[in-house]
Amino acid sequence: MTPKQLEIMRHTLGIGRGQPGWRNHFVTGPGSDDYDDCEALVELGLMRRRSGGPLSGGDPIYSVTDAGQDVLVGRKVSAA
């Protein structure tokens, strides 16, 4: 996992932006800077992808899996 992918997972969970775990979603789509990283995290089983809808502009919605949260805990990722 790259530092950027780690930051995407932190952002997805809201770590460092309030109470950890206060959210679990990240919206990005083809052509964006984060899309390939999110797809790689899905392949690793650390994130899951859902189809998007009107609120996401049709872009996929990603969330961190339990395995992804375990990786973050194992890395001792803090809320700071």
N, CA, C and O atoms as a printed pandas DataFrame, in Angstrom:
     atom_number atom_name residue_name chain_id  residue_number  x_coord  y_coord  z_coord
0              1         N          MET        A               1    0.849   -1.169    0.000
1              2        CA          MET        A               1    0.000    0.000    0.000
2              3         C          MET        A               1    0.898    1.236    0.000
3              4         O          MET        A               1    1.897    1.312    0.716
4              5         N          THR        A               2    0.506    2.191   -0.824
5              6        CA          THR        A               2    1.285    3.427   -0.924
6              7         C          THR        A               2    0.838    4.420    0.148
7              8         O          THR        A               2   -0.245    4.273    0.715
8              9         N          PRO        A               3    1.673    5.439    0.432
9             10        CA          PRO        A               3    1.244    6.478    1.368
10            11         C          PRO        A               3   -0.055    7.171    0.909
11            12         O          PRO        A               3   -0.897    7.522    1.735
12            13         N          LYS        A               4   -0.207    7.362   -0.393
13            14        CA          LYS        A               4   -1.426    7.988   -0.898
14            15         C          LYS        A               4   -2.643    7.107   -0.621
15            16         O          LYS        A               4   -3.692    7.613   -0.221
16            17         N          GLN        A               5   -2.517    5.801   -0.828
17            18        CA          GLN        A               5   -3.624    4.888   -0.558
18            19         C          GLN        A               5   -3.970    4.871    0.925
19            20         O          GLN        A               5   -5.145    4.806    1.287
20            21         N          LEU        A               6   -2.964    4.929    1.779
21            22        CA          LEU        A               6   -3.203    5.001    3.216
22            23         C          LEU        A               6   -3.982    6.274    3.553
23            24         O          LEU        A               6   -4.913    6.235    4.357
24            25         N          GLU        A               7   -3.610    7.383    2.950
25            26        CA          GLU        A               7   -4.312    8.647    3.198
26            27         C          GLU        A               7   -5.751    8.596    2.678
27            28         O          GLU        A               7   -6.650    9.159    3.302
28            29         N          ILE        A               8   -5.975    7.935    1.554
29            30        CA          ILE        A               8   -7.338    7.785    1.036
30            31         C          ILE        A               8   -8.192    7.024    2.043
31            32         O          ILE        A               8   -9.329    7.413    2.309
32            33         N          MET        A               9   -7.655    5.944    2.604
33            34        CA          MET        A               9   -8.427    5.175    3.582
34            35         C          MET        A               9   -8.683    5.993    4.838
35            36         O          MET        A               9   -9.779    5.945    5.396
36            37         N          ARG        A              10   -7.683    6.745    5.287
37            38        CA          ARG        A              10   -7.872    7.619    6.458
38            39         C          ARG        A              10   -8.978    8.635    6.175
39            40         O          ARG        A              10   -9.858    8.854    7.007
40            41         N          HIS        A              11   -8.925    9.244    5.008
41            42        CA          HIS        A              11   -9.923   10.248    4.633
42            43         C          HIS        A              11  -11.319    9.619    4.557
43            44         O          HIS        A              11  -12.302   10.210    5.005
44            45         N          THR        A              12  -11.387    8.428    3.990
45            46        CA          THR        A              12  -12.664    7.722    3.857
46            47         C          THR        A              12  -13.343    7.559    5.213
47            48         O          THR        A              12  -14.562    7.686    5.328
48            49         N          LEU        A              13  -12.544    7.278    6.233
49            50        CA          LEU        A              13  -13.076    7.056    7.579
50            51         C          LEU        A              13  -13.173    8.335    8.409
51            52         O          LEU        A              13  -13.692    8.313    9.525
52            53         N          GLY        A              14  -12.682    9.435    7.877
53            54        CA          GLY        A              14  -12.739   10.683    8.618
54            55         C          GLY        A              14  -11.667   10.802    9.688
55            56         O          GLY        A              14  -11.784   11.635   10.587
56            57         N          ILE        A              15  -10.635    9.993    9.608
57            58        CA          ILE        A              15   -9.554   10.048   10.599
58            59         C          ILE        A              15   -8.778   11.347   10.415
59            60         O          ILE        A              15   -8.335   11.676    9.315
60            61         N          GLY        A              16   -8.626   12.065   11.503
61            62        CA          GLY        A              16   -7.913   13.331   11.470
62            63         C          GLY        A              16   -8.812   14.511   11.167
63            64         O          GLY        A              16   -8.335   15.646   11.131
64            65         N          ARG        A              17  -10.084   14.285   10.950
65            66        CA          ARG        A              17  -11.019   15.358   10.631
66            67         C          ARG        A              17  -12.211   15.360   11.584
67            68         O          ARG        A              17  -13.264   15.906   11.256
68            69         N          GLY        A              18  -12.058   14.769   12.725
69            70        CA          GLY        A              18  -13.150   14.644   13.679
70            71         C          GLY        A              18  -13.015   13.326   14.411
71            72         O          GLY        A              18  -11.910   12.797   14.530
72            73         N          GLN        A              19  -14.090   12.800   14.890
73            74        CA          GLN        A              19  -14.070   11.502   15.544
74            75         C          GLN        A              19  -13.745   10.421   14.527
75            76         O          GLN        A              19  -14.393   10.357   13.482
76            77         N          PRO        A              20  -12.760    9.567   14.799
77            78        CA          PRO        A              20  -12.477    8.464   13.873
78            79         C          PRO        A              20  -13.709    7.589   13.688
79            80         O          PRO        A              20  -14.422    7.280   14.642
80            81         N          GLY        A              21  -13.938    7.207   12.470
81            82        CA          GLY        A              21  -15.056    6.334   12.178
82            83         C          GLY        A              21  -16.388    7.046   12.046
83            84         O          GLY        A              21  -17.434    6.397   12.027
84            85         N          TRP        A              22  -16.369    8.345   11.955
85            86        CA          TRP        A              22  -17.635    9.078   11.847
86            87         C          TRP        A              22  -18.232    8.989   10.461
87            88         O          TRP        A              22  -19.380    9.380   10.252
88            89         N          ARG        A              23  -17.462    8.475    9.505
89            90        CA          ARG        A              23  -18.004    8.228    8.171
90            91         C          ARG        A              23  -17.253    7.036    7.577
91            92         O          ARG        A              23  -16.255    6.579    8.134
92            93         N          ASN        A              24  -17.734    6.547    6.461
93            94        CA          ASN        A              24  -17.026    5.507    5.724
94            95         C          ASN        A              24  -17.490    5.570    4.275
95            96         O          ASN        A              24  -18.195    4.682    3.794
96            97         N          HIS        A              25  -17.083    6.630    3.591
97            98        CA          HIS        A              25  -17.393    6.735    2.166
98            99         C          HIS        A              25  -16.398    7.660    1.476
99           100         O          HIS        A              25  -15.873    8.598    2.076
100          101         N          PHE        A              26  -16.157    7.374    0.213
101          102        CA          PHE        A              26  -15.248    8.152   -0.621
102          103         C          PHE        A              26  -15.778    8.047   -2.048
103          104         O          PHE        A              26  -15.982    6.946   -2.558
104          105         N          VAL        A              27  -15.996    9.172   -2.680
105          106        CA          VAL        A              27  -16.539    9.185   -4.042
106          107         C          VAL        A              27  -15.453    9.647   -5.002
107          108         O          VAL        A              27  -14.841   10.697   -4.807
108          109         N          THR        A              28  -15.223    8.860   -6.033
109          110        CA          THR        A              28  -14.288    9.227   -7.095
110          111         C          THR        A              28  -14.672    8.428   -8.333
111          112         O          THR        A              28  -15.340    7.398   -8.235
112          113         N          GLY        A              29  -14.255    8.898   -9.472
113          114        CA          GLY        A              29  -14.614    8.208  -10.703
114          115         C          GLY        A              29  -13.475    8.175  -11.697
115          116         O          GLY        A              29  -12.429    8.784  -11.477
116          117         N          PRO        A              30  -13.680    7.465  -12.787
117          118        CA          PRO        A              30  -12.651    7.356  -13.824
118          119         C          PRO        A              30  -12.155    8.741  -14.242
119          120         O          PRO        A              30  -12.936    9.669  -14.456
120          121         N          GLY        A              31  -10.839    8.845  -14.349
121          122        CA          GLY        A              31  -10.216   10.098  -14.763
122          123         C          GLY        A              31   -9.783   10.977  -13.603
123          124         O          GLY        A              31   -9.051   11.946  -13.808
124          125         N          SER        A              32  -10.222   10.659  -12.380
125          126        CA          SER        A              32   -9.802   11.468  -11.228
126          127         C          SER        A              32   -8.468   10.952  -10.692
127          128         O          SER        A              32   -8.054    9.835  -11.001
128          129         N          ASP        A              33   -7.812   11.768   -9.897
129          130        CA          ASP        A              33   -6.498   11.409   -9.351
130          131         C          ASP        A              33   -6.546   10.223   -8.399
131          132         O          ASP        A              33   -5.546    9.521   -8.246
132          133         N          ASP        A              34   -7.680    9.984   -7.760
133          134        CA          ASP        A              34   -7.765    8.943   -6.736
134          135         C          ASP        A              34   -8.386    7.637   -7.220
135          136         O          ASP        A              34   -8.352    6.632   -6.511
136          137         N          TYR        A              35   -8.947    7.647   -8.410
137          138        CA          TYR        A              35   -9.702    6.484   -8.889
138          139         C          TYR        A              35   -8.845    5.214   -8.952
139          140         O          TYR        A              35   -9.255    4.178   -8.430
140          141         N          ASP        A              36   -7.681    5.274   -9.573
141          142        CA          ASP        A              36   -6.841    4.069   -9.713
142          143         C          ASP        A              36   -6.411    3.532   -8.351
143          144         O          ASP        A              36   -6.333    2.320   -8.153
144          145         N          ASP        A              37   -6.133    4.441   -7.410
145          146        CA          ASP        A              37   -5.755    3.993   -6.069
146          147         C          ASP        A              37   -6.922    3.297   -5.374
147          148         O          ASP        A              37   -6.725    2.273   -4.720
148          149         N          CYS        A              38   -8.117    3.831   -5.504
149          150        CA          CYS        A              38   -9.289    3.180   -4.904
150          151         C          CYS        A              38   -9.527    1.815   -5.529
151          152         O          CYS        A              38   -9.840    0.856   -4.824
152          153         N          GLU        A              39   -9.382    1.720   -6.835
153          154        CA          GLU        A              39   -9.549    0.422   -7.498
154          155         C          GLU        A              39   -8.502   -0.577   -7.022
155          156         O          GLU        A              39   -8.808   -1.756   -6.843
156          157         N          ALA        A              40   -7.269   -0.117   -6.816
157          158        CA          ALA        A              40   -6.217   -1.003   -6.307
158          159         C          ALA        A              40   -6.551   -1.476   -4.897
159          160         O          ALA        A              40   -6.314   -2.636   -4.560
160          161         N          LEU        A              41   -7.101   -0.585   -4.071
161          162        CA          LEU        A              41   -7.488   -0.968   -2.711
162          163         C          LEU        A              41   -8.638   -1.977   -2.728
163          164         O          LEU        A              41   -8.700   -2.854   -1.866
164          165         N          VAL        A              42   -9.544   -1.861   -3.697
165          166        CA          VAL        A              42  -10.613   -2.854   -3.855
166          167         C          VAL        A              42   -9.992   -4.209   -4.192
167          168         O          VAL        A              42  -10.377   -5.229   -3.622
168          169         N          GLU        A              43   -9.044   -4.217   -5.105
169          170        CA          GLU        A              43   -8.378   -5.470   -5.492
170          171         C          GLU        A              43   -7.662   -6.123   -4.312
171          172         O          GLU        A              43   -7.583   -7.348   -4.221
172          173         N          LEU        A              44   -7.139   -5.288   -3.408
173          174        CA          LEU        A              44   -6.457   -5.800   -2.215
174          175         C          LEU        A              44   -7.439   -6.233   -1.127
175          176         O          LEU        A              44   -7.034   -6.816   -0.122
176          177         N          GLY        A              45   -8.729   -5.948   -1.326
177          178        CA          GLY        A              45   -9.734   -6.295   -0.328
178          179         C          GLY        A              45   -9.806   -5.312    0.826
179          180         O          GLY        A              45  -10.421   -5.600    1.853
180          181         N          LEU        A              46   -9.176   -4.141    0.663
181          182        CA          LEU        A              46   -9.148   -3.148    1.734
182          183         C          LEU        A              46  -10.266   -2.122    1.614
183          184         O          LEU        A              46  -10.582   -1.422    2.576
184          185         N          MET        A              47  -10.864   -2.037    0.426
185          186        CA          MET        A              47  -12.028   -1.186    0.203
186          187         C          MET        A              47  -13.035   -1.966   -0.626
187          188         O          MET        A              47  -12.689   -2.955   -1.273
188          189         N          ARG        A              48  -14.295   -1.511   -0.601
189          190        CA          ARG        A              48  -15.316   -2.087   -1.483
190          191         C          ARG        A              48  -15.906   -0.944   -2.300
191          192         O          ARG        A              48  -15.848    0.220   -1.904
192          193         N          ARG        A              49  -16.473   -1.299   -3.442
193          194        CA          ARG        A              49  -17.046   -0.314   -4.362
194          195         C          ARG        A              49  -18.532   -0.609   -4.543
195          196         O          ARG        A              49  -18.938   -1.756   -4.724
196          197         N          ARG        A              50  -19.338    0.464   -4.490
197          198        CA          ARG        A              50  -20.773    0.381   -4.804
198          199         C          ARG        A              50  -21.025    1.266   -6.013
199          200         O          ARG        A              50  -20.278    2.207   -6.283
200          201         N          SER        A              51  -22.072    0.952   -6.721
201          202        CA          SER        A              51  -22.473    1.803   -7.841
202          203         C          SER        A              51  -22.923    3.148   -7.295
203          204         O          SER        A              51  -23.513    3.236   -6.219
204          205         N          GLY        A              52  -22.636    4.184   -8.051
205          206        CA          GLY        A              52  -23.046    5.527   -7.651
206          207         C          GLY        A              52  -24.463    5.829   -8.087
207          208         O          GLY        A              52  -25.097    5.056   -8.805
208          209         N          GLY        A              53  -24.932    6.949   -7.644
209          210        CA          GLY        A              53  -26.279    7.405   -7.982
210          211         C          GLY        A              53  -26.282    8.912   -8.148
211          212         O          GLY        A              53  -25.223    9.514   -8.330
212          213         N          PRO        A              54  -27.435    9.522   -8.090
213          214        CA          PRO        A              54  -27.541   10.966   -8.285
214          215         C          PRO        A              54  -26.692   11.786   -7.302
215          216         O          PRO        A              54  -26.109   12.797   -7.693
216          217         N          LEU        A              55  -26.616   11.367   -6.041
217          218        CA          LEU        A              55  -25.849   12.131   -5.060
218          219         C          LEU        A              55  -24.347   12.091   -5.310
219          220         O          LEU        A              55  -23.629   13.008   -4.913
220          221         N          SER        A              56  -23.871   11.044   -5.961
221          222        CA          SER        A              56  -22.429   10.942   -6.245
222          223         C          SER        A              56  -22.118   11.352   -7.679
223          224         O          SER        A              56  -20.990   11.182   -8.143
224          225         N          GLY        A              57  -23.094   11.882   -8.373
225          226        CA          GLY        A              57  -22.879   12.248   -9.763
226          227         C          GLY        A              57  -22.667   11.040  -10.650
227          228         O          GLY        A              57  -22.122   11.156  -11.748
228          229         N          GLY        A              58  -23.099    9.872  -10.173
229          230        CA          GLY        A              58  -22.930    8.640  -10.928
230          231         C          GLY        A              58  -21.603    7.939  -10.681
231          232         O          GLY        A              58  -21.396    6.813  -11.132
232          233         N          ASP        A              59  -20.696    8.613   -9.958
233          234        CA          ASP        A              59  -19.395    8.002   -9.670
234          235         C          ASP        A              59  -19.536    6.923   -8.607
235          236         O          ASP        A              59  -20.439    6.989   -7.773
236          237         N          PRO        A              60  -18.644    5.919   -8.630
237          238        CA          PRO        A              60  -18.681    4.868   -7.615
238          239         C          PRO        A              60  -18.454    5.439   -6.218
239          240         O          PRO        A              60  -17.825    6.484   -6.049
240          241         N          ILE        A              61  -18.979    4.731   -5.229
241          242        CA          ILE        A              61  -18.795    5.083   -3.824
242          243         C          ILE        A              61  -17.975    3.966   -3.189
243          244         O          ILE        A              61  -18.340    2.793   -3.268
244          245         N          TYR        A              62  -16.877    4.336   -2.567
245          246        CA          TYR        A              62  -15.969    3.373   -1.948
246          247         C          TYR        A              62  -16.095    3.452   -0.434
247          248         O          TYR        A              62  -16.367    4.518    0.119
248          249         N          SER        A              63  -15.896    2.315    0.236
249          250        CA          SER        A              63  -15.845    2.279    1.691
250          251         C          SER        A              63  -14.728    1.331    2.111
251          252         O          SER        A              63  -14.368    0.407    1.381
252          253         N          VAL        A              64  -14.192    1.577    3.296
253          254        CA          VAL        A              64  -13.117    0.743    3.833
254          255         C          VAL        A              64  -13.740   -0.523    4.417
255          256         O          VAL        A              64  -14.715   -0.454    5.166
256          257         N          THR        A              65  -13.179   -1.660    4.076
257          258        CA          THR        A              65  -13.653   -2.949    4.597
258          259         C          THR        A              65  -13.115   -3.174    6.010
259          260         O          THR        A              65  -12.266   -2.423    6.491
260          261         N          ASP        A              66  -13.618   -4.214    6.661
261          262        CA          ASP        A              66  -13.071   -4.579    7.967
262          263         C          ASP        A              66  -11.578   -4.874    7.859
263          264         O          ASP        A              66  -10.807   -4.502    8.744
264          265         N          ALA        A              67  -11.167   -5.537    6.785
265          266        CA          ALA        A              67   -9.743   -5.837    6.585
266          267         C          ALA        A              67   -8.941   -4.546    6.453
267          268         O          ALA        A              67   -7.832   -4.447    6.977
268          269         N          GLY        A              68   -9.497   -3.560    5.757
269          270        CA          GLY        A              68   -8.824   -2.270    5.623
270          271         C          GLY        A              68   -8.705   -1.566    6.965
271          272         O          GLY        A              68   -7.675   -0.961    7.264
272          273         N          GLN        A              69   -9.762   -1.642    7.778
273          274        CA          GLN        A              69   -9.698   -1.038    9.101
274          275         C          GLN        A              69   -8.668   -1.746    9.966
275          276         O          GLN        A              69   -7.986   -1.102   10.763
276          277         N          ASP        A              70   -8.545   -3.067    9.821
277          278        CA          ASP        A              70   -7.524   -3.814   10.554
278          279         C          ASP        A              70   -6.126   -3.352   10.160
279          280         O          ASP        A              70   -5.246   -3.243   11.014
280          281         N          VAL        A              71   -5.915   -3.080    8.879
281          282        CA          VAL        A              71   -4.619   -2.584    8.418
282          283         C          VAL        A              71   -4.320   -1.240    9.069
283          284         O          VAL        A              71   -3.201   -1.003    9.523
284          285         N          LEU        A              72   -5.311   -0.366    9.115
285          286        CA          LEU        A              72   -5.102    0.944    9.732
286          287         C          LEU        A              72   -4.781    0.811   11.214
287          288         O          LEU        A              72   -3.906    1.513   11.722
288          289         N          VAL        A              73   -5.474   -0.075   11.910
289          290        CA          VAL        A              73   -5.207   -0.290   13.329
290          291         C          VAL        A              73   -3.818   -0.882   13.509
291          292         O          VAL        A              73   -3.092   -0.493   14.425
292          293         N          GLY        A              74   -3.441   -1.816   12.647
293          294        CA          GLY        A              74   -2.129   -2.435   12.709
294          295         C          GLY        A              74   -0.997   -1.450   12.474
295          296         O          GLY        A              74    0.115   -1.635   12.969
296          297         N          ARG        A              75   -1.287   -0.409   11.720
297          298        CA          ARG        A              75   -0.305    0.654   11.464
298          299         C          ARG        A              75   -0.350    1.724   12.539
299          300         O          ARG        A              75    0.379    2.714   12.480
300          301         N          LYS        A              76   -1.223    1.511   13.530
301          302        CA          LYS        A              76   -1.387    2.463   14.618
302          303         C          LYS        A              76   -1.682    3.857   14.096
303          304         O          LYS        A              76   -1.069    4.838   14.517
304          305         N          VAL        A              77   -2.634    3.929   13.170
305          306        CA          VAL        A              77   -3.045    5.202   12.600
306          307         C          VAL        A              77   -3.924    5.893   13.623
307          308         O          VAL        A              77   -4.963    5.365   14.019
308          309         N          SER        A              78   -3.511    7.060   14.044
309          310        CA          SER        A              78   -4.258    7.771   15.096
310          311         C          SER        A              78   -5.168    8.823   14.492
311          312         O          SER        A              78   -5.095    9.124   13.300
312          313         N          ALA        A              79   -6.014    9.370   15.323
313          314        CA          ALA        A              79   -6.946   10.409   14.892
314          315         C          ALA        A              79   -6.257   11.746   14.733
315          316         O          ALA        A              79   -6.862   12.676   14.201
316          317         N          ALA        A              80   -5.054   11.879   15.158
317          318        CA          ALA        A              80   -4.351   13.173   15.084
318          319         C          ALA        A              80   -3.834   13.458   13.699
319          320         O          ALA        A              80   -3.223   14.502   13.471
